[in-house]
Amino acid sequence: MIARIIAVIVATVLLCYIVFAAFFFKEAKQENMCRDLVIMVKDSLDKHFVTQTDIVSQLKRADLNPIGKPMKEINTHRIETELLKNEMIANIEVYKTPSGIIKLEVKQKMPILRVIGARGNFYVDNQGSTMPVSRRYVAHVPVATGYVEKELATTDLYNFALFLQENDFWNHQIEQIYVYPNHDVVLIPRVGDHRIILGTFENFREKLDNLQLFYEQAIPKMGWEKYSIINLKFKDQIVCTKK
């Protein structure tokens, strides 16, 4: 009788162990699989160059969509490298969580200048690299037109646009930049019906400092409509053409 009771107890314990082990290893197997992909696009309320749908589509095309794959087989570096091919993305971080989730933190590029010219239509970002124009979003930045080569756009024009972005007065004043074949530059302001001949970008800060002083001292007396051209090409001189 006692032997029978012991046998029943052992059988019950063994059955419980089998059920528990099956459940445990099933859960462990599920936890080792990627069960979700979470994408966080920073500054998405301000800029709309990249969406979650864009990122998922790119991963699927490259056969890098992690959902349903074993976590140990997911190469986060490969995912980062693939997504950085998107010229709208400045930086991306991909990491795994213990709960079987792959998380992506995406930082979009920040355009500071748009180029519309014979050599192309593109943005220059705040790191000096180019990015394509988006169909879904237009950035409100100064526009450079005329004879703009990509090399000029990512060097002298980039430095000038960066200066505008960091200077409240000129950022609100300069609307368009026109580049001639000889690299002479004309600025079109938002306020006033005149054109500003900058010449080359050499010493542009000094030229604009002189012009700002002229605005502060002469414009209150003469008015914005007095001149059609303000020429800054000559060192330490401002030559004005009246209408």
Order of alpha helices (4+ residues) and beta strands (2+ residues): alpha-beta-alpha-alpha-beta-beta-beta-beta-beta-beta-alpha-alpha-alpha-beta-beta-beta-alpha-alpha-beta-beta
